[in-house]
């Protein structure tokens, strides 16, 4: 008669691997020989461990779902009714055979237990900055949800400060071995011990706050000093401010990624800034001035030269964004956009008509001769020739 794998662990047939793992751990905490030394508990613990190993092995679980029993050592028992003598029997299939001979979890073990104390993972958090904050640098107080050292047990995981005990399931080896049948005969395979998670030791009296993990989830405030000149996508590394590792292991790093907000006036291009000034026709002809507030709040007076043409630019050296490395700053380029009015009242129209009569100029088709005087045509021709 086939064993009731799912019923033994108290899960449904459609249970996920995580649900099976939770059910096994709950039972293991009650029946582990280090907790419950009775013979009945030891036998029961051995049984649920065997069931757990089968149901977490996709190939063996498939056999169970087909009505077979992977732990049945009788001839053909591994597949049940219609598959008697089918070849792979109670073994784990070709995958386990290849693992046993070519590595990847098989063979006679030899990996040994891994340390219960592991380094923590790095963490990443994004912070929104204005262009002004990027230009001047800023210190931000950032809320971070991460793993921190358990303050109750100080990372040891034990409620009584007792050292970890040797795992009774794997005898401190960190892995358990089993014999599996294959076409090539019996093969000894090994896998991390499910009781101690491969560490070879267990916490006999887990801390009530961290349940033996040595770390807890907590929201904390991190002070991040962001240097001047940073831009969107840049990252600032805060060493040792990431997650504390399992068993109270050393913390990883925290990376602050900058998300730069758009500015209503300035457009950033690396270390350079650009802005646009709309220039009335009168100022384009006669010249003028315009006041500009820089990204850091300083006031600049921009001169508009007389007789400027559309597309004219004024570049202010060193008025752009500061360089994160190397010192100095980029440039600020002011683009002049000459605005032609589309509507004129009678008085203004009369003045423009008078200007046209006095000027003596008229529209003309641009050719090579007239282009020598400069203008858009010559610039266009030079640009095309350059390509």
C-alpha positions as YAML, in Angstrom:
chain: A
units: angstrom
residues:
- id: 1
  name: UNK
  ca: [0.00, 0.00, 0.00]
- id: 2
  name: UNK
  ca: [1.39, 3.39, -1.01]
- id: 3
  name: UNK
  ca: [2.26, 5.89, 1.65]
- id: 4
  name: UNK
  ca: [0.14, 9.00, 2.14]
- id: 5
  name: UNK
  ca: [2.85, 11.57, 1.45]
- id: 6
  name: UNK
  ca: [0.60, 14.62, 1.49]
- id: 7
  name: UNK
  ca: [-1.48, 13.50, 4.46]
- id: 8
  name: UNK
  ca: [1.62, 12.75, 6.53]
- id: 9
  name: UNK
  ca: [2.78, 16.34, 6.15]
- id: 10
  name: UNK
  ca: [-0.76, 17.71, 6.47]
- id: 11
  name: UNK
  ca: [-0.94, 19.43, 3.06]
- id: 12
  name: UNK
  ca: [-3.23, 19.14, 0.03]
- id: 13
  name: UNK
  ca: [-2.13, 17.38, -3.16]
- id: 14
  name: UNK
  ca: [-1.96, 20.70, -4.95]
- id: 15
  name: UNK
  ca: [0.22, 22.36, -2.30]
- id: 16
  name: UNK
  ca: [3.10, 24.52, -3.52]
- id: 17
  name: UNK
  ca: [6.71, 23.78, -2.59]
- id: 18
  name: UNK
  ca: [6.72, 26.69, -0.13]
- id: 19
  name: UNK
  ca: [3.58, 25.34, 1.57]
- id: 20
  name: UNK
  ca: [5.18, 21.89, 1.85]
- id: 21
  name: UNK
  ca: [8.32, 23.44, 3.29]
- id: 22
  name: UNK
  ca: [6.35, 25.40, 5.91]
- id: 23
  name: UNK
  ca: [4.41, 22.31, 6.95]
- id: 24
  name: UNK
  ca: [7.61, 20.27, 7.28]
- id: 25
  name: UNK
  ca: [9.38, 22.90, 9.36]
- id: 26
  name: UNK
  ca: [6.40, 23.15, 11.70]
- id: 27
  name: UNK
  ca: [6.42, 19.40, 12.30]
- id: 28
  name: UNK
  ca: [10.23, 19.24, 12.49]
- id: 29
  name: UNK
  ca: [10.30, 21.79, 15.30]
- id: 30
  name: UNK
  ca: [8.00, 19.53, 17.32]
- id: 31
  name: UNK
  ca: [9.59, 16.17, 16.50]
- id: 32
  name: UNK
  ca: [13.30, 16.88, 16.15]
- id: 33
  name: UNK
  ca: [15.41, 14.52, 18.34]
- id: 34
  name: UNK
  ca: [17.11, 17.49, 19.99]
- id: 35
  name: UNK
  ca: [13.70, 18.75, 21.12]
- id: 36
  name: UNK
  ca: [11.72, 15.54, 21.59]
- id: 37
  name: UNK
  ca: [14.01, 12.57, 22.47]
- id: 38
  name: UNK
  ca: [11.29, 9.88, 22.52]
- id: 39
  name: UNK
  ca: [11.61, 6.92, 20.16]
- id: 40
  name: UNK
  ca: [8.16, 7.60, 18.72]
- id: 41
  name: UNK
  ca: [9.10, 11.19, 17.89]
- id: 42
  name: UNK
  ca: [12.39, 10.06, 16.32]
- id: 43
  name: UNK
  ca: [10.56, 7.58, 14.05]
- id: 44
  name: UNK
  ca: [7.97, 10.17, 13.17]
- id: 45
  name: UNK
  ca: [10.68, 12.74, 12.42]
- id: 46
  name: UNK
  ca: [12.47, 10.30, 10.12]
- id: 47
  name: UNK
  ca: [9.19, 9.61, 8.35]
- id: 48
  name: UNK
  ca: [8.22, 13.25, 7.70]
- id: 49
  name: UNK
  ca: [11.77, 14.01, 6.56]
- id: 50
  name: UNK
  ca: [11.57, 11.23, 3.99]
- id: 51
  name: UNK
  ca: [8.16, 12.48, 2.83]
- id: 52
  name: UNK
  ca: [9.49, 16.02, 2.57]
- id: 53
  name: UNK
  ca: [12.45, 14.94, 0.45]
- id: 54
  name: UNK
  ca: [10.15, 13.11, -1.96]
- id: 55
  name: UNK
  ca: [7.62, 15.94, -2.35]
- id: 56
  name: UNK
  ca: [10.32, 18.56, -2.93]
- id: 57
  name: UNK
  ca: [11.88, 16.46, -5.69]
- id: 58
  name: UNK
  ca: [9.83, 17.18, -8.87]
- id: 59
  name: UNK
  ca: [10.59, 13.76, -10.41]
- id: 60
  name: UNK
  ca: [9.67, 11.82, -7.27]
- id: 61
  name: UNK
  ca: [6.59, 13.91, -6.65]
- id: 62
  name: UNK
  ca: [5.44, 13.08, -10.18]
- id: 63
  name: UNK
  ca: [5.75, 9.39, -9.31]
- id: 64
  name: UNK
  ca: [3.61, 9.94, -6.18]
- id: 65
  name: UNK
  ca: [0.96, 11.79, -8.19]
- id: 66
  name: UNK
  ca: [0.86, 8.85, -10.64]
- id: 67
  name: UNK
  ca: [0.04, 6.50, -7.78]
- id: 68
  name: UNK
  ca: [3.53, 5.14, -7.18]
- id: 69
  name: UNK
  ca: [5.74, 5.12, -4.12]
- id: 70
  name: UNK
  ca: [9.35, 6.30, -4.64]
- id: 71
  name: UNK
  ca: [10.36, 4.86, -1.27]
- id: 72
  name: UNK
  ca: [9.04, 1.37, -2.08]
- id: 73
  name: UNK
  ca: [12.09, -0.87, -2.52]
- id: 74
  name: UNK
  ca: [10.14, -3.81, -3.93]
- id: 75
  name: UNK
  ca: [10.61, -4.63, -7.65]
- id: 76
  name: UNK
  ca: [8.59, -2.22, -9.70]
- id: 77
  name: UNK
  ca: [7.28, -0.57, -6.57]
- id: 78
  name: UNK
  ca: [8.43, 2.85, -7.60]
- id: 79
  name: UNK
  ca: [5.76, 3.22, -10.28]
- id: 80
  name: UNK
  ca: [2.84, 1.14, -9.09]
- id: 81
  name: UNK
  ca: [0.35, -0.83, -11.22]
- id: 82
  name: UNK
  ca: [0.93, -0.18, -14.91]
- id: 83
  name: UNK
  ca: [4.67, 0.43, -14.73]
- id: 84
  name: UNK
  ca: [6.00, -2.64, -12.92]
- id: 85
  name: UNK
  ca: [9.62, -3.33, -13.71]
- id: 86
  name: UNK
  ca: [9.81, -0.04, -15.56]
- id: 87
  name: UNK
  ca: [13.54, 0.53, -15.11]
- id: 88
  name: UNK
  ca: [14.12, 3.65, -12.95]
- id: 89
  name: UNK
  ca: [12.12, 2.27, -10.00]
- id: 90
  name: UNK
  ca: [12.41, 4.25, -6.79]
- id: 91
  name: UNK
  ca: [15.37, 6.26, -8.01]
- id: 92
  name: UNK
  ca: [15.31, 9.90, -8.94]
- id: 93
  name: UNK
  ca: [15.65, 9.34, -12.70]
- id: 94
  name: UNK
  ca: [18.46, 10.30, -15.08]
- id: 95
  name: UNK
  ca: [18.87, 13.72, -13.46]
- id: 96
  name: UNK
  ca: [20.15, 12.21, -10.22]
- id: 97
  name: UNK
  ca: [22.39, 9.78, -12.17]
- id: 98
  name: UNK
  ca: [24.12, 12.61, -14.01]
- id: 99
  name: UNK
  ca: [24.37, 14.67, -10.83]
- id: 100
  name: UNK
  ca: [25.99, 11.75, -9.04]
- id: 101
  name: UNK
  ca: [28.66, 11.23, -11.72]
- id: 102
  name: UNK
  ca: [29.20, 14.77, -12.98]
- id: 103
  name: UNK
  ca: [28.61, 16.94, -9.90]
- id: 104
  name: UNK
  ca: [25.82, 19.33, -9.06]
- id: 105
  name: UNK
  ca: [24.54, 17.84, -5.84]
- id: 106
  name: UNK
  ca: [25.29, 14.11, -6.26]
- id: 107
  name: UNK
  ca: [28.18, 11.88, -5.32]
- id: 108
  name: UNK
  ca: [29.42, 11.10, -1.88]
- id: 109
  name: UNK
  ca: [29.07, 14.57, -0.46]
- id: 110
  name: UNK
  ca: [32.26, 16.27, 0.68]
- id: 111
  name: UNK
  ca: [30.88, 19.80, 0.57]
- id: 112
  name: UNK
  ca: [30.59, 19.96, 4.32]
- id: 113
  name: UNK
  ca: [28.40, 22.33, 6.33]
- id: 114
  name: UNK
  ca: [28.14, 25.95, 5.35]
- id: 115
  name: UNK
  ca: [28.49, 28.69, 7.90]
- id: 116
  name: UNK
  ca: [25.32, 29.75, 9.68]
- id: 117
  name: UNK
  ca: [26.61, 33.32, 9.54]
- id: 118
  name: UNK
  ca: [26.36, 34.73, 6.02]
- id: 119
  name: UNK
  ca: [27.08, 38.20, 4.63]
- id: 120
  name: UNK
  ca: [24.02, 40.36, 3.96]
- id: 121
  name: UNK
  ca: [22.70, 41.48, 0.61]
- id: 122
  name: UNK
  ca: [23.15, 44.91, -0.93]
- id: 123
  name: UNK
  ca: [20.10, 47.16, -1.06]
- id: 124
  name: UNK
  ca: [19.00, 49.81, -3.55]
- id: 125
  name: UNK
  ca: [16.74, 52.78, -2.92]
- id: 126
  name: UNK
  ca: [15.85, 55.64, -5.26]
- id: 127
  name: UNK
  ca: [15.63, 59.26, -4.20]
- id: 128
  name: UNK
  ca: [14.10, 62.18, -6.10]
- id: 129
  name: UNK
  ca: [16.22, 65.35, -6.30]
- id: 130
  name: UNK
  ca: [15.58, 68.75, -7.81]
- id: 131
  name: UNK
  ca: [18.11, 70.22, -10.22]
- id: 132
  name: UNK
  ca: [19.09, 72.71, -7.52]
- id: 133
  name: UNK
  ca: [19.80, 69.87, -5.06]
- id: 134
  name: UNK
  ca: [21.91, 68.15, -7.71]
- id: 135
  name: UNK
  ca: [23.82, 71.38, -8.25]
- id: 136
  name: UNK
  ca: [24.56, 72.17, -4.61]
- id: 137
  name: UNK
  ca: [24.64, 68.73, -3.03]
- id: 138
  name: UNK
  ca: [22.32, 67.76, -0.20]
- id: 139
  name: UNK
  ca: [22.05, 65.52, 2.85]
- id: 140
  name: UNK
  ca: [18.90, 63.40, 2.78]
- id: 141
  name: UNK
  ca: [17.31, 61.50, 5.65]
- id: 142
  name: UNK
  ca: [16.02, 58.35, 3.97]
- id: 143
  name: UNK
  ca: [13.60, 55.78, 5.37]
- id: 144
  name: UNK
  ca: [14.80, 52.24, 4.61]
- id: 145
  name: UNK
  ca: [12.96, 48.96, 5.26]
- id: 146
  name: UNK
  ca: [15.70, 46.38, 5.67]
- id: 147
  name: UNK
  ca: [17.09, 43.57, 7.84]
- id: 148
  name: UNK
  ca: [18.92, 44.77, 10.95]
- id: 149
  name: UNK
  ca: [20.76, 43.00, 13.74]
- id: 150
  name: UNK
  ca: [18.40, 41.55, 16.34]
- id: 151
  name: UNK
  ca: [18.81, 43.71, 19.44]
- id: 152
  name: UNK
  ca: [17.54, 40.95, 21.72]
- id: 153
  name: UNK
  ca: [20.10, 38.24, 20.90]
- id: 154
  name: UNK
  ca: [22.66, 40.47, 19.14]
- id: 155
  name: UNK
  ca: [22.69, 38.19, 16.12]
- id: 156
  name: UNK
  ca: [23.34, 34.91, 17.97]
- id: 157
  name: UNK
  ca: [19.80, 33.65, 17.43]
- id: 158
  name: UNK
  ca: [19.60, 32.06, 20.88]
- id: 159
  name: UNK
  ca: [17.26, 33.21, 23.64]
- id: 160
  name: UNK
  ca: [19.66, 32.03, 26.36]
- id: 161
  name: UNK
  ca: [22.87, 32.99, 24.58]
- id: 162
  name: UNK
  ca: [23.68, 29.27, 24.28]
- id: 163
  name: UNK
  ca: [25.91, 28.20, 21.39]
- id: 164
  name: UNK
  ca: [24.31, 26.30, 18.49]
- id: 165
  name: UNK
  ca: [24.03, 22.53, 18.90]
- id: 166
  name: UNK
  ca: [25.05, 19.90, 16.40]
- id: 167
  name: UNK
  ca: [22.18, 18.95, 14.14]
- id: 168
  name: UNK
  ca: [20.90, 15.48, 15.08]
- id: 169
  name: UNK
  ca: [19.57, 14.83, 11.60]
- id: 170
  name: UNK
  ca: [22.83, 15.19, 9.68]
- id: 171
  name: UNK
  ca: [25.17, 14.81, 12.68]
- id: 172
  name: UNK
  ca: [26.77, 18.17, 11.93]
- id: 173
  name: UNK
  ca: [27.66, 17.32, 8.34]
- id: 174
  name: UNK
  ca: [25.28, 19.86, 6.82]
- id: 175
  name: UNK
  ca: [23.98, 17.32, 4.31]
- id: 176
  name: UNK
  ca: [22.19, 14.03, 4.29]
- id: 177
  name: UNK
  ca: [22.92, 11.08, 2.05]
- id: 178
  name: UNK
  ca: [20.59, 8.62, 0.45]
- id: 179
  name: UNK
  ca: [20.92, 5.61, -1.86]
- id: 180
  name: UNK
  ca: [19.08, 5.84, -5.15]
- id: 181
  name: UNK
  ca: [18.60, 3.13, -7.70]
- id: 182
  name: UNK
  ca: [19.42, 3.72, -11.35]
- id: 183
  name: UNK
  ca: [20.35, 1.89, -14.51]
- id: 184
  name: UNK
  ca: [23.91, 1.89, -13.24]
- id: 185
  name: UNK
  ca: [23.01, 0.41, -9.88]
- id: 186
  name: UNK
  ca: [22.76, 2.02, -6.48]
- id: 187
  name: UNK
  ca: [24.16, 5.55, -6.28]
- id: 188
  name: UNK
  ca: [24.89, 7.51, -3.14]
- id: 189
  name: UNK
  ca: [23.58, 11.07, -3.42]
- id: 190
  name: UNK
  ca: [23.64, 13.94, -0.95]
- id: 191
  name: UNK
  ca: [21.73, 17.15, -0.46]
- id: 192
  name: UNK
  ca: [21.67, 19.97, 2.12]
- id: 193
  name: UNK
  ca: [20.06, 18.91, 5.35]
- id: 194
  name: UNK
  ca: [16.49, 20.29, 5.44]
- id: 195
  name: UNK
  ca: [16.55, 20.57, 9.22]
- id: 196
  name: UNK
  ca: [19.57, 22.82, 9.61]
- id: 197
  name: UNK
  ca: [19.53, 24.26, 6.06]
- id: 198
  name: UNK
  ca: [23.01, 22.86, 5.46]
- id: 199
  name: UNK
  ca: [24.74, 24.52, 8.41]
- id: 200
  name: UNK
  ca: [25.22, 21.37, 10.49]
- id: 201
  name: UNK
  ca: [23.91, 23.07, 13.59]
- id: 202
  name: UNK
  ca: [20.62, 24.24, 15.04]
- id: 203
  name: UNK
  ca: [19.48, 26.79, 17.59]
- id: 204
  name: UNK
  ca: [17.86, 24.79, 20.39]
- id: 205
  name: UNK
  ca: [16.20, 27.81, 22.04]
- id: 206
  name: UNK
  ca: [15.48, 30.32, 19.27]
- id: 207
  name: UNK
  ca: [15.21, 33.99, 20.13]
- id: 208
  name: UNK
  ca: [11.59, 35.04, 20.34]
- id: 209
  name: UNK
  ca: [12.13, 38.18, 18.27]
- id: 210
  name: UNK
  ca: [14.15, 36.83, 15.33]
- id: 211
  name: UNK
  ca: [13.19, 33.10, 15.60]
- id: 212
  name: UNK
  ca: [16.87, 32.18, 15.52]
- id: 213
  name: UNK
  ca: [17.75, 34.16, 12.39]
- id: 214
  name: UNK
  ca: [19.86, 36.74, 14.20]
- id: 215
  name: UNK
  ca: [18.17, 39.56, 12.26]
- id: 216
  name: UNK
  ca: [14.76, 41.22, 12.03]
- id: 217
  name: UNK
  ca: [13.00, 43.46, 9.53]
- id: 218
  name: UNK
  ca: [12.86, 47.05, 10.60]
- id: 219
  name: UNK
  ca: [12.41, 50.56, 9.22]
- id: 220
  name: UNK
  ca: [15.33, 52.80, 9.98]
- id: 221
  name: UNK
  ca: [16.57, 56.23, 8.98]
- id: 222
  name: UNK
  ca: [19.79, 56.56, 6.99]
- id: 223
  name: UNK
  ca: [21.56, 59.87, 6.51]
- id: 224
  name: UNK
  ca: [22.87, 60.06, 2.93]
- id: 225
  name: UNK
  ca: [25.27, 62.82, 1.94]
- id: 226
  name: UNK
  ca: [24.84, 63.40, -1.80]
- id: 227
  name: UNK
  ca: [27.65, 65.38, -3.45]
- id: 228
  name: UNK
  ca: [27.17, 68.33, -5.79]
- id: 229
  name: UNK
  ca: [27.02, 67.54, -9.48]
- id: 230
  name: UNK
  ca: [25.18, 64.21, -9.34]
- id: 231
  name: UNK
  ca: [22.71, 63.43, -12.08]
- id: 232
  name: UNK
  ca: [19.90, 61.07, -12.91]
- id: 233
  name: UNK
  ca: [20.91, 57.40, -12.80]
- id: 234
  name: UNK
  ca: [24.02, 57.99, -10.69]
- id: 235
  name: UNK
  ca: [24.44, 55.87, -7.56]
- id: 236
  name: UNK
  ca: [25.98, 56.74, -4.21]
- id: 237
  name: UNK
  ca: [27.35, 53.80, -2.21]
- id: 238
  name: UNK
  ca: [26.91, 53.71, 1.55]
- id: 239
  name: UNK
  ca: [29.21, 50.97, 2.81]
- id: 240
  name: UNK
  ca: [27.75, 48.62, 5.42]
- id: 241
  name: UNK
  ca: [24.29, 50.23, 5.34]
- id: 242
  name: UNK
  ca: [22.55, 47.37, 3.51]
- id: 243
  name: UNK
  ca: [20.91, 44.26, 4.94]
- id: 244
  name: UNK
  ca: [22.41, 42.39, 7.87]
- id: 245
  name: UNK
  ca: [23.13, 38.80, 6.86]
- id: 246
  name: UNK
  ca: [21.63, 35.57, 8.26]
- id: 247
  name: UNK
  ca: [23.01, 34.68, 11.66]
- id: 248
  name: UNK
  ca: [23.89, 38.33, 12.27]
- id: 249
  name: UNK
  ca: [26.39, 38.33, 9.39]
- id: 250
  name: UNK
  ca: [28.07, 41.54, 8.15]
- id: 251
  name: UNK
  ca: [25.75, 43.99, 6.43]
- id: 252
  name: UNK
  ca: [25.88, 44.61, 2.70]
- id: 253
  name: UNK
  ca: [26.01, 48.03, 1.09]
- id: 254
  name: UNK
  ca: [23.19, 50.47, 0.43]
- id: 255
  name: UNK
  ca: [23.08, 52.18, -2.96]
- id: 256
  name: UNK
  ca: [21.23, 55.47, -3.40]
- id: 257
  name: UNK
  ca: [20.13, 55.96, -7.03]
- id: 258
  name: UNK
  ca: [19.38, 59.54, -8.06]
- id: 259
  name: UNK
  ca: [16.22, 60.39, -9.97]
- id: 260
  name: UNK
  ca: [16.56, 63.97, -11.23]
- id: 261
  name: UNK
  ca: [13.36, 65.94, -11.58]
- id: 262
  name: UNK
  ca: [12.82, 68.12, -14.65]
- id: 263
  name: UNK
  ca: [13.35, 71.87, -14.26]
- id: 264
  name: UNK
  ca: [10.89, 74.45, -15.61]
- id: 265
  name: UNK
  ca: [13.65, 76.63, -17.10]
- id: 266
  name: UNK
  ca: [16.87, 74.68, -17.56]
- id: 267
  name: UNK
  ca: [17.62, 71.57, -19.60]
- id: 268
  name: UNK
  ca: [20.65, 69.56, -18.50]
- id: 269
  name: UNK
  ca: [23.14, 67.94, -20.85]
- id: 270
  name: UNK
  ca: [25.79, 66.30, -18.70]
- id: 271
  name: UNK
  ca: [27.62, 69.15, -16.99]
- id: 272
  name: UNK
  ca: [26.14, 71.84, -19.26]
- id: 273
  name: UNK
  ca: [22.86, 73.68, -18.88]
- id: 274
  name: UNK
  ca: [20.66, 75.22, -21.58]
- id: 275
  name: UNK
  ca: [17.82, 77.70, -21.42]
- id: 276
  name: UNK
  ca: [15.84, 79.74, -23.95]
- id: 277
  name: UNK
  ca: [15.09, 83.49, -23.96]
- id: 278
  name: UNK
  ca: [12.28, 84.84, -26.11]
- id: 279
  name: UNK
  ca: [13.51, 88.11, -27.68]
- id: 280
  name: UNK
  ca: [11.06, 90.67, -29.13]
- id: 281
  name: UNK
  ca: [11.92, 91.95, -32.60]
- id: 282
  name: UNK
  ca: [12.73, 95.40, -31.23]
- id: 283
  name: UNK
  ca: [15.31, 93.99, -28.79]
- id: 284
  name: UNK
  ca: [16.71, 91.78, -31.55]
- id: 285
  name: UNK
  ca: [17.29, 94.91, -33.64]
- id: 286
  name: UNK
  ca: [18.38, 97.37, -30.97]
- id: 287
  name: UNK
  ca: [19.78, 95.02, -28.32]
- id: 288
  name: UNK
  ca: [18.70, 94.75, -24.73]
- id: 289
  name: UNK
  ca: [19.05, 92.85, -21.47]
- id: 290
  name: UNK
  ca: [17.20, 90.16, -19.58]
- id: 291
  name: UNK
  ca: [17.49, 89.02, -15.95]
- id: 292
  name: UNK
  ca: [18.00, 85.29, -15.37]
- id: 293
  name: UNK
  ca: [17.87, 83.44, -12.06]
- id: 294
  name: UNK
  ca: [20.36, 80.58, -12.09]
- id: 295
  name: UNK
  ca: [19.60, 77.07, -10.89]
- id: 296
  name: UNK
  ca: [21.15, 77.89, -7.49]
- id: 297
  name: UNK
  ca: [19.27, 81.19, -7.11]
- id: 298
  name: UNK
  ca: [21.90, 83.70, -8.25]
- id: 299
  name: UNK
  ca: [20.83, 86.62, -10.50]
- id: 300
  name: UNK
  ca: [22.48, 87.04, -13.88]
- id: 301
  name: UNK
  ca: [22.03, 89.87, -16.38]
- id: 302
  name: UNK
  ca: [22.16, 88.55, -19.93]
- id: 303
  name: UNK
  ca: [23.11, 91.02, -22.68]
- id: 304
  name: UNK
  ca: [21.19, 90.76, -25.95]
- id: 305
  name: UNK
  ca: [23.47, 92.06, -28.71]
- id: 306
  name: UNK
  ca: [21.95, 94.42, -31.27]
- id: 307
  name: UNK
  ca: [21.09, 92.83, -34.60]
- id: 308
  name: UNK
  ca: [20.96, 89.22, -33.40]
- id: 309
  name: UNK
  ca: [19.57, 86.59, -35.74]
- id: 310
  name: UNK
  ca: [17.25, 83.69, -34.84]
- id: 311
  name: UNK
  ca: [19.24, 80.87, -33.23]
- id: 312
  name: UNK
  ca: [21.84, 83.20, -31.68]
- id: 313
  name: UNK
  ca: [23.38, 81.80, -28.49]
- id: 314
  name: UNK
  ca: [25.26, 83.26, -25.57]
- id: 315
  name: UNK
  ca: [27.53, 80.90, -23.62]
- id: 316
  name: UNK
  ca: [28.49, 81.63, -20.01]
- id: 317
  name: UNK
  ca: [31.51, 79.58, -19.07]
- id: 318
  name: UNK
  ca: [31.49, 77.88, -15.66]
- id: 319
  name: UNK
  ca: [27.80, 78.62, -15.03]
- id: 320
  name: UNK
  ca: [26.63, 75.05, -15.60]
- id: 321
  name: UNK
  ca: [26.56, 72.06, -13.26]
- id: 322
  name: UNK
  ca: [29.55, 71.35, -11.00]
- id: 323
  name: UNK
  ca: [31.67, 68.34, -11.86]
- id: 324
  name: UNK
  ca: [31.46, 65.50, -9.35]
- id: 325
  name: UNK
  ca: [35.13, 64.71, -9.93]
- id: 326
  name: UNK
  ca: [37.85, 67.07, -11.07]
- id: 327
  name: UNK
  ca: [36.38, 70.36, -9.89]
- id: 328
  name: UNK
  ca: [35.03, 73.22, -11.95]
- id: 329
  name: UNK
  ca: [31.69, 73.38, -13.70]
- id: 330
  name: UNK
  ca: [30.15, 73.13, -17.14]
- id: 331
  name: UNK
  ca: [28.72, 75.96, -19.24]
- id: 332
  name: UNK
  ca: [25.36, 77.68, -19.42]
- id: 333
  name: UNK
  ca: [24.14, 78.29, -22.96]
- id: 334
  name: UNK
  ca: [21.35, 80.82, -23.50]
- id: 335
  name: UNK
  ca: [19.44, 80.32, -26.77]
- id: 336
  name: UNK
  ca: [17.89, 83.47, -28.28]
- id: 337
  name: UNK
  ca: [14.48, 82.91, -29.85]
- id: 338
  name: UNK
  ca: [13.42, 85.96, -31.86]
- id: 339
  name: UNK
  ca: [9.65, 86.37, -31.63]
- id: 340
  name: UNK
  ca: [7.81, 87.84, -34.62]
- id: 341
  name: UNK
  ca: [4.40, 89.27, -33.64]
- id: 342
  name: UNK
  ca: [1.54, 87.84, -35.68]
- id: 343
  name: UNK
  ca: [-0.83, 90.72, -34.91]
- id: 344
  name: UNK
  ca: [-0.18, 94.49, -34.83]
- id: 345
  name: UNK
  ca: [-2.43, 97.35, -33.94]
- id: 346
  name: UNK
  ca: [-2.71, 100.28, -36.35]
- id: 347
  name: UNK
  ca: [-0.10, 102.45, -34.65]
- id: 348
  name: UNK
  ca: [2.57, 99.74, -34.54]
- id: 349
  name: UNK
  ca: [1.85, 98.72, -38.13]
- id: 350
  name: UNK
  ca: [2.38, 102.31, -39.29]
- id: 351
  name: UNK
  ca: [5.73, 102.41, -37.52]
- id: 352
  name: UNK
  ca: [6.86, 99.16, -39.14]
- id: 353
  name: UNK
  ca: [5.73, 100.42, -42.56]
- id: 354
  name: UNK
  ca: [7.79, 103.55, -41.99]
- id: 355
  name: UNK
  ca: [10.79, 101.42, -41.02]
- id: 356
  name: UNK
  ca: [10.46, 99.44, -44.24]
- id: 357
  name: UNK
  ca: [10.43, 102.60, -46.35]
- id: 358
  name: UNK
  ca: [13.49, 103.95, -44.57]
- id: 359
  name: UNK
  ca: [15.41, 100.68, -44.73]
- id: 360
  name: UNK
  ca: [15.26, 100.18, -48.46]
- id: 361
  name: UNK
  ca: [15.62, 96.41, -48.10]
- id: 362
  name: UNK
  ca: [13.34, 93.91, -49.79]
- id: 363
  name: UNK
  ca: [12.98, 90.16, -49.96]
- id: 364
  name: UNK
  ca: [15.37, 88.35, -52.32]
- id: 365
  name: UNK
  ca: [16.13, 84.83, -53.45]
- id: 366
  name: UNK
  ca: [19.37, 83.56, -51.93]
- id: 367
  name: UNK
  ca: [22.03, 82.31, -54.33]
- id: 368
  name: UNK
  ca: [25.79, 81.87, -54.15]
- id: 369
  name: UNK
  ca: [26.48, 85.57, -54.72]
- id: 370
  name: UNK
  ca: [24.08, 86.82, -52.07]
- id: 371
  name: UNK
  ca: [25.10, 83.99, -49.72]
- id: 372
  name: UNK
  ca: [28.61, 85.43, -49.46]
- id: 373
  name: UNK
  ca: [27.08, 88.12, -47.28]
- id: 374
  name: UNK
  ca: [26.28, 85.36, -44.79]
- id: 375
  name: UNK
  ca: [22.98, 84.15, -43.49]
- id: 376
  name: UNK
  ca: [20.96, 81.00, -43.25]
- id: 377
  name: UNK
  ca: [21.67, 79.82, -46.81]
- id: 378
  name: UNK
  ca: [25.44, 79.82, -46.36]
- id: 379
  name: UNK
  ca: [25.14, 78.03, -43.04]
- id: 380
  name: UNK
  ca: [22.78, 75.48, -44.57]
- id: 381
  name: UNK
  ca: [25.09, 74.86, -47.54]
- id: 382
  name: UNK
  ca: [28.12, 74.44, -45.28]
- id: 383
  name: UNK
  ca: [26.21, 72.01, -43.06]
- id: 384
  name: UNK
  ca: [25.14, 69.87, -46.04]
- id: 385
  name: UNK
  ca: [28.65, 69.90, -47.48]
- id: 386
  name: UNK
  ca: [30.01, 68.73, -44.15]
- id: 387
  name: UNK
  ca: [27.93, 65.57, -44.45]
...
